[in-house]
């Protein structure tokens, strides 16, 4: 599967899940909505962001698509850094933070693979 298509569809699916069932999505990522009732609000905001990034990337063509992939990589890189900070401040358990960081870095890697593949197809 084309890495851009896979990453974009993954974002949209996670986004829809985050909006439709924020508590379930938070638990899937190892977070505890019971310990933080405001988490649903932020999980839904995360979902909207993911749907927007995924949808706009799918709709973009040429240089605009490359820019959207780079924007997604920047967001995912920031998510990974946030995970590192959360572990350092003991805001999340190490296994949860590690999983969140791994997911974010996987998305960065997927974006990098997509850019590399696009660069090869242009030569």
Biopython code that builds the backbone (N, CA, C, O; Angstrom):
import numpy as np
from Bio.PDB.StructureBuilder import StructureBuilder

atoms = [
    (1, "UNK", "N", (0.849, -1.178, 0.000)),
    (1, "UNK", "CA", (0.000, 0.000, 0.000)),
    (1, "UNK", "C", (0.893, 1.240, 0.000)),
    (1, "UNK", "O", (1.939, 1.263, 0.649)),
    (2, "UNK", "N", (0.480, 2.239, -0.715)),
    (2, "UNK", "CA", (1.154, 3.527, -0.738)),
    (2, "UNK", "C", (1.229, 4.060, 0.691)),
    (2, "UNK", "O", (0.202, 4.154, 1.361)),
    (3, "UNK", "N", (2.449, 4.417, 1.179)),
    (3, "UNK", "CA", (2.567, 4.878, 2.566)),
    (3, "UNK", "C", (1.713, 6.113, 2.880)),
    (3, "UNK", "O", (1.199, 6.232, 3.992)),
    (4, "UNK", "N", (1.553, 7.027, 1.924)),
    (4, "UNK", "CA", (0.733, 8.212, 2.178)),
    (4, "UNK", "C", (-0.724, 7.807, 2.352)),
    (4, "UNK", "O", (-1.411, 8.305, 3.243)),
    (5, "UNK", "N", (-1.187, 6.914, 1.510)),
    (5, "UNK", "CA", (-2.572, 6.437, 1.617)),
    (5, "UNK", "C", (-2.790, 5.735, 2.956)),
    (5, "UNK", "O", (-3.767, 6.009, 3.653)),
    (6, "UNK", "N", (-1.882, 4.833, 3.312)),
    (6, "UNK", "CA", (-2.014, 4.099, 4.568)),
    (6, "UNK", "C", (-1.993, 5.005, 5.786)),
    (6, "UNK", "O", (-2.821, 4.868, 6.686)),
    (7, "UNK", "N", (-1.038, 5.937, 5.811)),
    (7, "UNK", "CA", (-0.946, 6.851, 6.941)),
    (7, "UNK", "C", (-2.169, 7.755, 7.012)),
    (7, "UNK", "O", (-2.704, 7.995, 8.095)),
    (8, "UNK", "N", (-2.610, 8.251, 5.872)),
    (8, "UNK", "CA", (-3.774, 9.142, 5.849)),
    (8, "UNK", "C", (-5.034, 8.421, 6.309)),
    (8, "UNK", "O", (-5.800, 8.952, 7.113)),
    (9, "UNK", "N", (-5.248, 7.216, 5.799)),
    (9, "UNK", "CA", (-6.429, 6.451, 6.216)),
    (9, "UNK", "C", (-6.351, 6.086, 7.693)),
    (9, "UNK", "O", (-7.365, 6.106, 8.391)),
    (10, "UNK", "N", (-5.149, 5.751, 8.176)),
    (10, "UNK", "CA", (-4.975, 5.458, 9.595)),
    (10, "UNK", "C", (-5.334, 6.652, 10.458)),
    (10, "UNK", "O", (-5.987, 6.510, 11.492)),
    (11, "UNK", "N", (-4.898, 7.843, 10.024)),
    (11, "UNK", "CA", (-5.234, 9.064, 10.760)),
    (11, "UNK", "C", (-6.753, 9.253, 10.820)),
    (11, "UNK", "O", (-7.309, 9.556, 11.876)),
    (12, "UNK", "N", (-7.403, 9.072, 9.692)),
    (12, "UNK", "CA", (-8.851, 9.288, 9.630)),
    (12, "UNK", "C", (-9.579, 8.295, 10.530)),
    (12, "UNK", "O", (-10.501, 8.677, 11.251)),
    (13, "UNK", "N", (-9.176, 7.028, 10.497)),
    (13, "UNK", "CA", (-9.818, 6.003, 11.336)),
    (13, "UNK", "C", (-9.621, 6.316, 12.824)),
    (13, "UNK", "O", (-10.567, 6.250, 13.609)),
    (14, "UNK", "N", (-8.392, 6.653, 13.199)),
    (14, "UNK", "CA", (-8.129, 7.001, 14.602)),
    (14, "UNK", "C", (-8.915, 8.248, 14.990)),
    (14, "UNK", "O", (-9.440, 8.337, 16.100)),
    (15, "UNK", "N", (-8.995, 9.207, 14.077)),
    (15, "UNK", "CA", (-9.752, 10.428, 14.346)),
    (15, "UNK", "C", (-11.222, 10.162, 14.564)),
    (15, "UNK", "O", (-11.826, 10.695, 15.495)),
    (16, "UNK", "N", (-11.796, 9.341, 13.712)),
    (16, "UNK", "CA", (-13.214, 9.004, 13.860)),
    (16, "UNK", "C", (-13.448, 8.291, 15.191)),
    (16, "UNK", "O", (-14.407, 8.591, 15.902)),
    (17, "UNK", "N", (-12.568, 7.348, 15.521)),
    (17, "UNK", "CA", (-12.691, 6.651, 16.803)),
    (17, "UNK", "C", (-12.565, 7.598, 17.985)),
    (17, "UNK", "O", (-13.264, 7.451, 18.988)),
    (18, "UNK", "N", (-11.670, 8.570, 17.861)),
    (18, "UNK", "CA", (-11.462, 9.536, 18.951)),
    (18, "UNK", "C", (-12.677, 10.417, 19.181)),
    (18, "UNK", "O", (-12.972, 10.797, 20.314)),
    (19, "UNK", "N", (-13.375, 10.739, 18.110)),
    (19, "UNK", "CA", (-14.577, 11.563, 18.243)),
    (19, "UNK", "C", (-15.762, 10.719, 18.699)),
    (19, "UNK", "O", (-16.526, 11.127, 19.573)),
    (20, "UNK", "N", (-15.908, 9.541, 18.100)),
    (20, "UNK", "CA", (-17.064, 8.692, 18.393)),
    (20, "UNK", "C", (-17.007, 8.089, 19.793)),
    (20, "UNK", "O", (-18.029, 7.989, 20.471)),
    (21, "UNK", "N", (-15.821, 7.690, 20.221)),
    (21, "UNK", "CA", (-15.681, 7.060, 21.535)),
    (21, "UNK", "C", (-14.354, 7.473, 22.164)),
    (21, "UNK", "O", (-13.402, 6.693, 22.183)),
    (22, "UNK", "N", (-14.295, 8.697, 22.677)),
    (22, "UNK", "CA", (-13.023, 9.192, 23.210)),
    (22, "UNK", "C", (-12.477, 8.358, 24.373)),
    (22, "UNK", "O", (-11.263, 8.196, 24.493)),
    (23, "UNK", "N", (-13.340, 7.838, 25.214)),
    (23, "UNK", "CA", (-12.859, 7.033, 26.343)),
    (23, "UNK", "C", (-12.222, 5.735, 25.867)),
    (23, "UNK", "O", (-11.160, 5.347, 26.354)),
    (24, "UNK", "N", (-12.863, 5.069, 24.924)),
    (24, "UNK", "CA", (-12.309, 3.831, 24.382)),
    (24, "UNK", "C", (-10.975, 4.090, 23.694)),
    (24, "UNK", "O", (-10.023, 3.332, 23.878)),
    (25, "UNK", "N", (-10.901, 5.145, 22.910)),
    (25, "UNK", "CA", (-9.654, 5.468, 22.214)),
    (25, "UNK", "C", (-8.553, 5.770, 23.212)),
    (25, "UNK", "O", (-7.427, 5.299, 23.051)),
    (26, "UNK", "N", (-8.858, 6.544, 24.237)),
    (26, "UNK", "CA", (-7.854, 6.852, 25.266)),
    (26, "UNK", "C", (-7.355, 5.568, 25.927)),
    (26, "UNK", "O", (-6.154, 5.399, 26.136)),
    (27, "UNK", "N", (-8.272, 4.670, 26.253)),
    (27, "UNK", "CA", (-7.865, 3.395, 26.877)),
    (27, "UNK", "C", (-7.023, 2.561, 25.923)),
    (27, "UNK", "O", (-6.092, 1.882, 26.357)),
    (28, "UNK", "N", (-7.334, 2.599, 24.629)),
    (28, "UNK", "CA", (-6.530, 1.857, 23.649)),
    (28, "UNK", "C", (-5.083, 2.361, 23.624)),
    (28, "UNK", "O", (-4.156, 1.598, 23.349)),
    (29, "UNK", "N", (-4.903, 3.639, 23.910)),
    (29, "UNK", "CA", (-3.566, 4.216, 23.955)),
    (29, "UNK", "C", (-2.957, 4.141, 25.357)),
    (29, "UNK", "O", (-1.906, 4.729, 25.615)),
    (30, "UNK", "N", (-3.619, 3.417, 26.256)),
    (30, "UNK", "CA", (-3.074, 3.203, 27.582)),
    (30, "UNK", "C", (-3.321, 4.330, 28.566)),
    (30, "UNK", "O", (-2.703, 4.372, 29.630)),
    (31, "UNK", "N", (-4.214, 5.242, 28.225)),
    (31, "UNK", "CA", (-4.525, 6.372, 29.100)),
    (31, "UNK", "C", (-5.779, 6.062, 29.912)),
    (31, "UNK", "O", (-6.550, 5.172, 29.553)),
    (32, "UNK", "N", (-5.980, 6.788, 30.997)),
    (32, "UNK", "CA", (-7.089, 6.507, 31.902)),
    (32, "UNK", "C", (-8.087, 7.662, 31.920)),
    (32, "UNK", "O", (-7.891, 8.635, 32.648)),
    (33, "UNK", "N", (-9.153, 7.565, 31.127)),
    (33, "UNK", "CA", (-10.160, 8.628, 31.164)),
    (33, "UNK", "C", (-10.879, 8.703, 32.509)),
    (33, "UNK", "O", (-11.391, 9.763, 32.868)),
    (34, "UNK", "N", (-10.927, 7.609, 33.253)),
    (34, "UNK", "CA", (-11.575, 7.633, 34.565)),
    (34, "UNK", "C", (-10.816, 8.540, 35.529)),
    (34, "UNK", "O", (-11.417, 9.170, 36.399)),
    (35, "UNK", "N", (-9.485, 8.606, 35.371)),
    (35, "UNK", "CA", (-8.671, 9.460, 36.237)),
    (35, "UNK", "C", (-8.682, 10.927, 35.794)),
    (35, "UNK", "O", (-8.264, 11.810, 36.542)),
    (36, "UNK", "N", (-9.158, 11.173, 34.586)),
    (36, "UNK", "CA", (-9.181, 12.539, 34.070)),
    (36, "UNK", "C", (-10.412, 12.715, 33.186)),
    (36, "UNK", "O", (-10.350, 12.457, 31.984)),
    (37, "UNK", "N", (-11.531, 13.150, 33.766)),
    (37, "UNK", "CA", (-12.773, 13.258, 32.994)),
    (37, "UNK", "C", (-12.702, 14.275, 31.852)),
    (37, "UNK", "O", (-13.517, 14.218, 30.932)),
    (38, "UNK", "N", (-11.749, 15.198, 31.895)),
    (38, "UNK", "CA", (-11.605, 16.170, 30.803)),
    (38, "UNK", "C", (-10.914, 15.568, 29.581)),
    (38, "UNK", "O", (-10.847, 16.200, 28.527)),
    (39, "UNK", "N", (-10.403, 14.350, 29.723)),
    (39, "UNK", "CA", (-9.664, 13.724, 28.626)),
    (39, "UNK", "C", (-10.522, 13.574, 27.371)),
    (39, "UNK", "O", (-9.999, 13.654, 26.259)),
    (40, "UNK", "N", (-11.817, 13.361, 27.526)),
    (40, "UNK", "CA", (-12.685, 13.204, 26.353)),
    (40, "UNK", "C", (-12.635, 14.431, 25.463)),
    (40, "UNK", "O", (-12.623, 14.318, 24.237)),
    (41, "UNK", "N", (-12.607, 15.594, 26.077)),
    (41, "UNK", "CA", (-12.531, 16.845, 25.310)),
    (41, "UNK", "C", (-11.265, 16.871, 24.452)),
    (41, "UNK", "O", (-11.327, 17.153, 23.255)),
    (42, "UNK", "N", (-10.116, 16.575, 25.066)),
    (42, "UNK", "CA", (-8.859, 16.613, 24.331)),
    (42, "UNK", "C", (-8.734, 15.463, 23.337)),
    (42, "UNK", "O", (-8.115, 15.616, 22.283)),
    (43, "UNK", "N", (-9.309, 14.332, 23.662)),
    (43, "UNK", "CA", (-9.287, 13.212, 22.724)),
    (43, "UNK", "C", (-10.076, 13.559, 21.469)),
    (43, "UNK", "O", (-9.661, 13.224, 20.360)),
    (44, "UNK", "N", (-11.211, 14.230, 21.640)),
    (44, "UNK", "CA", (-11.986, 14.661, 20.467)),
    (44, "UNK", "C", (-11.221, 15.698, 19.647)),
    (44, "UNK", "O", (-11.240, 15.651, 18.417)),
    (45, "UNK", "N", (-10.545, 16.636, 20.324)),
    (45, "UNK", "CA", (-9.733, 17.622, 19.586)),
    (45, "UNK", "C", (-8.632, 16.912, 18.794)),
    (45, "UNK", "O", (-8.376, 17.256, 17.640)),
    (46, "UNK", "N", (-7.990, 15.934, 19.405)),
    (46, "UNK", "CA", (-6.987, 15.125, 18.723)),
    (46, "UNK", "C", (-7.606, 14.460, 17.496)),
    (46, "UNK", "O", (-7.001, 14.428, 16.425)),
    (47, "UNK", "N", (-8.813, 13.931, 17.661)),
    (47, "UNK", "CA", (-9.497, 13.262, 16.552)),
    (47, "UNK", "C", (-9.751, 14.187, 15.380)),
    (47, "UNK", "O", (-9.549, 13.810, 14.226)),
    (48, "UNK", "N", (-10.192, 15.393, 15.675)),
    (48, "UNK", "CA", (-10.441, 16.363, 14.608)),
    (48, "UNK", "C", (-9.142, 16.681, 13.871)),
    (48, "UNK", "O", (-9.124, 16.774, 12.644)),
    (49, "UNK", "N", (-8.061, 16.845, 14.625)),
    (49, "UNK", "CA", (-6.749, 17.110, 14.019)),
    (49, "UNK", "C", (-6.336, 15.973, 13.097)),
    (49, "UNK", "O", (-5.858, 16.209, 11.987)),
    (50, "UNK", "N", (-6.520, 14.742, 13.553)),
    (50, "UNK", "CA", (-6.121, 13.588, 12.748)),
    (50, "UNK", "C", (-6.959, 13.477, 11.473)),
    (50, "UNK", "O", (-6.426, 13.182, 10.403)),
    (51, "UNK", "N", (-8.265, 13.711, 11.585)),
    (51, "UNK", "CA", (-9.120, 13.668, 10.390)),
    (51, "UNK", "C", (-8.705, 14.758, 9.410)),
    (51, "UNK", "O", (-8.637, 14.517, 8.205)),
    (52, "UNK", "N", (-8.430, 15.946, 9.916)),
    (52, "UNK", "CA", (-8.028, 17.050, 9.043)),
    (52, "UNK", "C", (-6.713, 16.732, 8.339)),
    (52, "UNK", "O", (-6.609, 16.900, 7.124)),
    (53, "UNK", "N", (-5.708, 16.275, 9.084)),
    (53, "UNK", "CA", (-4.419, 15.952, 8.467)),
    (53, "UNK", "C", (-4.562, 14.834, 7.431)),
    (53, "UNK", "O", (-4.026, 14.925, 6.327)),
    (54, "UNK", "N", (-5.282, 13.791, 7.800)),
    (54, "UNK", "CA", (-5.452, 12.669, 6.877)),
    (54, "UNK", "C", (-6.217, 13.056, 5.629)),
    (54, "UNK", "O", (-5.812, 12.715, 4.518)),
    (55, "UNK", "N", (-7.316, 13.765, 5.801)),
    (55, "UNK", "CA", (-8.157, 14.146, 4.659)),
    (55, "UNK", "C", (-7.446, 15.124, 3.734)),
    (55, "UNK", "O", (-7.463, 14.960, 2.514)),
    (56, "UNK", "N", (-6.825, 16.134, 4.317)),
    (56, "UNK", "CA", (-6.134, 17.126, 3.484)),
    (56, "UNK", "C", (-4.952, 16.516, 2.738)),
    (56, "UNK", "O", (-4.665, 16.895, 1.603)),
    (57, "UNK", "N", (-4.271, 15.572, 3.379)),
    (57, "UNK", "CA", (-3.164, 14.896, 2.696)),
    (57, "UNK", "C", (-3.687, 14.075, 1.520)),
    (57, "UNK", "O", (-3.092, 14.079, 0.442)),
    (58, "UNK", "N", (-4.795, 13.374, 1.727)),
    (58, "UNK", "CA", (-5.373, 12.588, 0.617)),
    (58, "UNK", "C", (-5.810, 13.473, -0.540)),
    (58, "UNK", "O", (-5.668, 13.090, -1.702)),
    (59, "UNK", "N", (-6.336, 14.643, -0.236)),
    (59, "UNK", "CA", (-6.839, 15.539, -1.277)),
    (59, "UNK", "C", (-5.733, 16.306, -1.998)),
    (59, "UNK", "O", (-5.919, 16.747, -3.132)),
    (60, "UNK", "N", (-4.592, 16.464, -1.347)),
    (60, "UNK", "CA", (-3.513, 17.265, -1.917)),
    (60, "UNK", "C", (-2.807, 16.520, -3.053)),
    (60, "UNK", "O", (-2.779, 15.290, -3.089)),
    (61, "UNK", "N", (-2.253, 17.281, -3.957)),
    (61, "UNK", "CA", (-1.504, 16.732, -5.095)),
    (61, "UNK", "C", (-0.155, 17.433, -5.187)),
    (61, "UNK", "O", (-0.013, 18.575, -4.751)),
    (62, "UNK", "N", (0.823, 16.757, -5.745)),
    (62, "UNK", "CA", (2.126, 17.358, -6.023)),
    (62, "UNK", "C", (2.816, 17.920, -4.795)),
    (62, "UNK", "O", (2.905, 17.268, -3.754)),
    (63, "UNK", "N", (3.309, 19.164, -4.940)),
    (63, "UNK", "CA", (4.040, 19.801, -3.846)),
    (63, "UNK", "C", (3.172, 19.995, -2.610)),
    (63, "UNK", "O", (3.672, 19.937, -1.486)),
    (64, "UNK", "N", (1.876, 20.225, -2.806)),
    (64, "UNK", "CA", (0.984, 20.396, -1.656)),
    (64, "UNK", "C", (0.907, 19.103, -0.851)),
    (64, "UNK", "O", (0.843, 19.147, 0.377)),
    (65, "UNK", "N", (0.914, 17.964, -1.516)),
    (65, "UNK", "CA", (0.884, 16.683, -0.797)),
    (65, "UNK", "C", (2.172, 16.495, -0.009)),
    (65, "UNK", "O", (2.150, 16.062, 1.143)),
    (66, "UNK", "N", (3.290, 16.823, -0.636)),
    (66, "UNK", "CA", (4.578, 16.722, 0.060)),
    (66, "UNK", "C", (4.562, 17.614, 1.306)),
    (66, "UNK", "O", (5.016, 17.197, 2.372)),
    (67, "UNK", "N", (4.054, 18.815, 1.180)),
    (67, "UNK", "CA", (3.966, 19.734, 2.310)),
    (67, "UNK", "C", (3.075, 19.160, 3.408)),
    (67, "UNK", "O", (3.396, 19.285, 4.589)),
    (68, "UNK", "N", (1.965, 18.537, 3.035)),
    (68, "UNK", "CA", (1.076, 17.940, 4.033)),
    (68, "UNK", "C", (1.755, 16.771, 4.755)),
    (68, "UNK", "O", (1.594, 16.604, 5.963)),
    (69, "UNK", "N", (2.513, 15.967, 4.005)),
    (69, "UNK", "CA", (3.245, 14.867, 4.636)),
    (69, "UNK", "C", (4.263, 15.430, 5.626)),
    (69, "UNK", "O", (4.399, 14.911, 6.734)),
    (70, "UNK", "N", (4.977, 16.485, 5.236)),
    (70, "UNK", "CA", (5.940, 17.120, 6.143)),
    (70, "UNK", "C", (5.248, 17.696, 7.377)),
    (70, "UNK", "O", (5.767, 17.583, 8.488)),
    (71, "UNK", "N", (4.091, 18.308, 7.190)),
    (71, "UNK", "CA", (3.337, 18.844, 8.327)),
    (71, "UNK", "C", (2.937, 17.712, 9.272)),
    (71, "UNK", "O", (3.058, 17.844, 10.489)),
    (72, "UNK", "N", (2.464, 16.609, 8.716)),
    (72, "UNK", "CA", (2.109, 15.456, 9.535)),
    (72, "UNK", "C", (3.305, 14.913, 10.297)),
    (72, "UNK", "O", (3.189, 14.539, 11.464)),
    (73, "UNK", "N", (4.470, 14.869, 9.626)),
    (73, "UNK", "CA", (5.686, 14.404, 10.297)),
    (73, "UNK", "C", (6.066, 15.333, 11.443)),
    (73, "UNK", "O", (6.514, 14.870, 12.493)),
    (74, "UNK", "N", (5.893, 16.634, 11.254)),
    (74, "UNK", "CA", (6.202, 17.588, 12.318)),
    (74, "UNK", "C", (5.263, 17.386, 13.511)),
    (74, "UNK", "O", (5.699, 17.404, 14.662)),
    (75, "UNK", "N", (3.980, 17.195, 13.227)),
    (75, "UNK", "CA", (3.001, 16.965, 14.298)),
    (75, "UNK", "C", (3.333, 15.661, 15.027)),
    (75, "UNK", "O", (3.314, 15.618, 16.257)),
    (76, "UNK", "N", (3.632, 14.614, 14.285)),
    (76, "UNK", "CA", (3.936, 13.328, 14.905)),
    (76, "UNK", "C", (5.241, 13.392, 15.698)),
    (76, "UNK", "O", (5.355, 12.775, 16.756)),
    (77, "UNK", "N", (6.224, 14.138, 15.190)),
    (77, "UNK", "CA", (7.466, 14.333, 15.937)),
    (77, "UNK", "C", (7.217, 15.064, 17.249)),
    (77, "UNK", "O", (7.798, 14.729, 18.281)),
    (78, "UNK", "N", (6.348, 16.066, 17.196)),
    (78, "UNK", "CA", (5.982, 16.793, 18.413)),
    (78, "UNK", "C", (5.237, 15.873, 19.377)),
    (78, "UNK", "O", (5.423, 15.965, 20.590)),
    (79, "UNK", "N", (4.401, 14.992, 18.848)),
    (79, "UNK", "CA", (3.710, 14.018, 19.703)),
    (79, "UNK", "C", (4.720, 13.115, 20.410)),
    (79, "UNK", "O", (4.561, 12.815, 21.593)),
    (80, "UNK", "N", (5.761, 12.681, 19.690)),
    (80, "UNK", "CA", (6.795, 11.840, 20.299)),
    (80, "UNK", "C", (7.523, 12.604, 21.406)),
    (80, "UNK", "O", (7.767, 12.060, 22.483)),
    (81, "UNK", "N", (7.866, 13.858, 21.140)),
    (81, "UNK", "CA", (8.535, 14.679, 22.154)),
    (81, "UNK", "C", (7.643, 14.869, 23.379)),
    (81, "UNK", "O", (8.125, 14.869, 24.512)),
    (82, "UNK", "N", (6.349, 15.028, 23.147)),
    (82, "UNK", "CA", (5.399, 15.157, 24.246)),
    (82, "UNK", "C", (5.391, 13.885, 25.092)),
    (82, "UNK", "O", (5.304, 13.947, 26.318)),
    (83, "UNK", "N", (5.482, 12.740, 24.433)),
    (83, "UNK", "CA", (5.550, 11.474, 25.162)),
    (83, "UNK", "C", (6.787, 11.384, 26.035)),
    (83, "UNK", "O", (6.722, 10.919, 27.173)),
    (84, "UNK", "N", (7.922, 11.835, 25.496)),
    (84, "UNK", "CA", (9.166, 11.836, 26.278)),
    (84, "UNK", "C", (9.009, 12.727, 27.510)),
    (84, "UNK", "O", (9.402, 12.351, 28.615)),
    (85, "UNK", "N", (8.430, 13.909, 27.307)),
    (85, "UNK", "CA", (8.224, 14.828, 28.441)),
    (85, "UNK", "C", (7.265, 14.233, 29.467)),
    (85, "UNK", "O", (7.475, 14.381, 30.671)),
    (86, "UNK", "N", (6.213, 13.560, 28.996)),
    (86, "UNK", "CA", (5.235, 12.967, 29.914)),
    (86, "UNK", "C", (5.873, 11.869, 30.750)),
    (86, "UNK", "O", (5.560, 11.735, 31.933)),
    (87, "UNK", "N", (6.760, 11.086, 30.156)),
    (87, "UNK", "CA", (7.473, 10.057, 30.919)),
    (87, "UNK", "C", (8.397, 10.710, 31.939)),
    (87, "UNK", "O", (8.438, 10.310, 33.102)),
    (88, "UNK", "N", (9.138, 11.723, 31.488)),
    (88, "UNK", "CA", (10.089, 12.391, 32.381)),
    (88, "UNK", "C", (9.388, 13.010, 33.591)),
    (88, "UNK", "O", (9.931, 13.012, 34.696)),
    (89, "UNK", "N", (8.191, 13.529, 33.378)),
    (89, "UNK", "CA", (7.444, 14.161, 34.475)),
    (89, "UNK", "C", (6.558, 13.163, 35.221)),
    (89, "UNK", "O", (5.804, 13.530, 36.122)),
    (90, "UNK", "N", (6.668, 11.882, 34.822)),
    (90, "UNK", "CA", (5.878, 10.812, 35.438)),
    (90, "UNK", "C", (4.374, 11.058, 35.317)),
    (90, "UNK", "O", (3.601, 10.713, 36.210)),
    (91, "UNK", "N", (3.974, 11.662, 34.191)),
    (91, "UNK", "CA", (2.552, 11.897, 33.920)),
    (91, "UNK", "C", (1.884, 10.671, 33.315)),
    (91, "UNK", "O", (0.662, 10.532, 33.372)),
    (92, "UNK", "N", (2.680, 9.790, 32.739)),
    (92, "UNK", "CA", (2.190, 8.518, 32.209)),
    (92, "UNK", "C", (3.184, 7.431, 32.615)),
    (92, "UNK", "O", (4.375, 7.702, 32.764)),
    (93, "UNK", "N", (2.699, 6.209, 32.793)),
    (93, "UNK", "CA", (3.633, 5.108, 33.081)),
    (93, "UNK", "C", (4.570, 4.879, 31.886)),
    (93, "UNK", "O", (4.212, 5.160, 30.742)),
    (94, "UNK", "N", (5.753, 4.373, 32.164)),
    (94, "UNK", "CA", (6.744, 4.135, 31.115)),
    (94, "UNK", "C", (6.203, 3.291, 29.959)),
    (94, "UNK", "O", (6.419, 3.658, 28.804)),
    (95, "UNK", "N", (5.505, 2.171, 30.217)),
    (95, "UNK", "CA", (4.997, 1.385, 29.084)),
    (95, "UNK", "C", (4.012, 2.175, 28.208)),
    (95, "UNK", "O", (4.043, 2.066, 26.982)),
    (96, "UNK", "N", (3.153, 2.956, 28.836)),
    (96, "UNK", "CA", (2.183, 3.758, 28.079)),
    (96, "UNK", "C", (2.905, 4.815, 27.264)),
    (96, "UNK", "O", (2.654, 4.964, 26.069)),
    (97, "UNK", "N", (3.798, 5.544, 27.907)),
    (97, "UNK", "CA", (4.559, 6.575, 27.194)),
    (97, "UNK", "C", (5.383, 5.987, 26.069)),
    (97, "UNK", "O", (5.456, 6.556, 24.980)),
    (98, "UNK", "N", (6.001, 4.850, 26.331)),
    (98, "UNK", "CA", (6.798, 4.195, 25.286)),
    (98, "UNK", "C", (5.954, 3.808, 24.092)),
    (98, "UNK", "O", (6.381, 3.963, 22.948)),
    (99, "UNK", "N", (4.756, 3.305, 24.350)),
    (99, "UNK", "CA", (3.866, 2.920, 23.249)),
    (99, "UNK", "C", (3.433, 4.159, 22.454)),
    (99, "UNK", "O", (3.412, 4.139, 21.223)),
    (100, "UNK", "N", (3.092, 5.231, 23.167)),
    (100, "UNK", "CA", (2.680, 6.454, 22.482)),
    (100, "UNK", "C", (3.817, 7.029, 21.637)),
    (100, "UNK", "O", (3.594, 7.499, 20.521)),
    (101, "UNK", "N", (5.026, 6.988, 22.175)),
    (101, "UNK", "CA", (6.199, 7.464, 21.429)),
    (101, "UNK", "C", (6.431, 6.583, 20.210)),
    (101, "UNK", "O", (6.708, 7.090, 19.122)),
    (102, "UNK", "N", (6.322, 5.276, 20.379)),
    (102, "UNK", "CA", (6.539, 4.352, 19.257)),
    (102, "UNK", "C", (5.533, 4.588, 18.136)),
    (102, "UNK", "O", (5.896, 4.568, 16.960)),
    (103, "UNK", "N", (4.270, 4.810, 18.494)),
    (103, "UNK", "CA", (3.241, 5.080, 17.484)),
    (103, "UNK", "C", (3.578, 6.366, 16.724)),
    (103, "UNK", "O", (3.507, 6.410, 15.496)),
    (104, "UNK", "N", (3.947, 7.411, 17.474)),
    (104, "UNK", "CA", (4.276, 8.692, 16.840)),
    (104, "UNK", "C", (5.501, 8.566, 15.936)),
    (104, "UNK", "O", (5.503, 9.084, 14.820)),
    (105, "UNK", "N", (6.536, 7.885, 16.410)),
    (105, "UNK", "CA", (7.739, 7.714, 15.586)),
    (105, "UNK", "C", (7.469, 6.814, 14.386)),
    (105, "UNK", "O", (8.066, 6.996, 13.325)),
    (106, "UNK", "N", (6.575, 5.845, 14.547)),
    (106, "UNK", "CA", (6.174, 5.027, 13.410)),
    (106, "UNK", "C", (5.515, 5.861, 12.328)),
    (106, "UNK", "O", (5.740, 5.642, 11.138)),
    (107, "UNK", "N", (4.699, 6.820, 12.750)),
    (107, "UNK", "CA", (4.053, 7.718, 11.783)),
    (107, "UNK", "C", (5.085, 8.619, 11.112)),
    (107, "UNK", "O", (4.981, 8.886, 9.914)),
    (108, "UNK", "N", (6.081, 9.091, 11.862)),
    (108, "UNK", "CA", (7.164, 9.880, 11.260)),
    (108, "UNK", "C", (7.892, 9.026, 10.219)),
    (108, "UNK", "O", (8.171, 9.486, 9.112)),
    (109, "UNK", "N", (8.189, 7.798, 10.580)),
    (109, "UNK", "CA", (8.866, 6.890, 9.646)),
    (109, "UNK", "C", (8.040, 6.605, 8.411)),
    (109, "UNK", "O", (8.577, 6.513, 7.308)),
    (110, "UNK", "N", (6.753, 6.466, 8.586)),
    (110, "UNK", "CA", (5.862, 6.236, 7.454)),
    (110, "UNK", "C", (5.860, 7.451, 6.520)),
    (110, "UNK", "O", (5.866, 7.305, 5.298)),
    (111, "UNK", "N", (5.853, 8.639, 7.106)),
    (111, "UNK", "CA", (5.932, 9.853, 6.299)),
    (111, "UNK", "C", (7.249, 9.942, 5.545)),
    (111, "UNK", "O", (7.281, 10.315, 4.372)),
    (112, "UNK", "N", (8.346, 9.594, 6.235)),
    (112, "UNK", "CA", (9.659, 9.612, 5.583)),
    (112, "UNK", "C", (9.713, 8.600, 4.432)),
    (112, "UNK", "O", (10.274, 8.885, 3.374)),
    (113, "UNK", "N", (9.130, 7.432, 4.646)),
    (113, "UNK", "CA", (9.083, 6.422, 3.585)),
    (113, "UNK", "C", (8.277, 6.927, 2.391)),
    (113, "UNK", "O", (8.642, 6.698, 1.237)),
    (114, "UNK", "N", (7.189, 7.610, 2.682)),
    (114, "UNK", "CA", (6.360, 8.154, 1.604)),
    (114, "UNK", "C", (7.127, 9.195, 0.798)),
    (114, "UNK", "O", (7.056, 9.208, -0.430)),
    (115, "UNK", "N", (7.860, 10.068, 1.489)),
    (115, "UNK", "CA", (8.642, 11.087, 0.790)),
    (115, "UNK", "C", (9.763, 10.455, -0.029)),
    (115, "UNK", "O", (10.039, 10.886, -1.149)),
    (116, "UNK", "N", (10.412, 9.424, 0.535)),
    (116, "UNK", "CA", (11.472, 8.742, -0.197)),
    (116, "UNK", "C", (10.922, 8.042, -1.438)),
    (116, "UNK", "O", (11.530, 8.089, -2.507)),
    (117, "UNK", "N", (9.784, 7.405, -1.290)),
    (117, "UNK", "CA", (9.155, 6.727, -2.425)),
    (117, "UNK", "C", (8.760, 7.726, -3.495)),
    (117, "UNK", "O", (8.954, 7.465, -4.682)),
    (118, "UNK", "N", (8.210, 8.866, -3.097)),
    (118, "UNK", "CA", (7.823, 9.899, -4.051)),
    (118, "UNK", "C", (9.048, 10.450, -4.765)),
    (118, "UNK", "O", (9.003, 10.721, -5.965)),
    (119, "UNK", "N", (10.154, 10.619, -4.021)),
    (119, "UNK", "CA", (11.386, 11.115, -4.633)),
    (119, "UNK", "C", (11.953, 10.157, -5.652)),
    (119, "UNK", "O", (12.494, 10.584, -6.672)),
    (120, "UNK", "N", (11.836, 8.850, -5.390)),
    (120, "UNK", "CA", (12.331, 7.838, -6.329)),
    (120, "UNK", "C", (11.481, 7.791, -7.583)),
    (120, "UNK", "O", (11.998, 7.549, -8.674)),
    (121, "UNK", "N", (10.191, 8.019, -7.445)),
    (121, "UNK", "CA", (9.315, 7.936, -8.612)),
    (121, "UNK", "C", (9.472, 9.156, -9.512)),
    (121, "UNK", "O", (9.067, 9.124, -10.674)),
    (122, "UNK", "N", (10.063, 10.244, -8.979)),
    (122, "UNK", "CA", (10.261, 11.444, -9.793)),
    (122, "UNK", "C", (11.549, 11.369, -10.603)),
    (122, "UNK", "O", (11.737, 12.138, -11.545)),
    (123, "UNK", "N", (12.450, 10.434, -10.236)),
    (123, "UNK", "CA", (13.728, 10.358, -10.960)),
    (123, "UNK", "C", (13.668, 9.360, -12.070)),
    (123, "UNK", "O", (14.654, 9.168, -12.782)),
]
sb = StructureBuilder()
sb.init_structure("model")
sb.init_model(0)
sb.init_chain("A")
sb.init_seg("    ")
for serial, (resi, resn, name, xyz) in enumerate(atoms, 1):
    if name == "N":
        sb.init_residue(resn, " ", resi, " ")
    sb.init_atom(name, np.array(xyz, "f"), 0.0, 1.0, " ", f" {name:<3s}", serial, name[0])
structure = sb.get_structure()
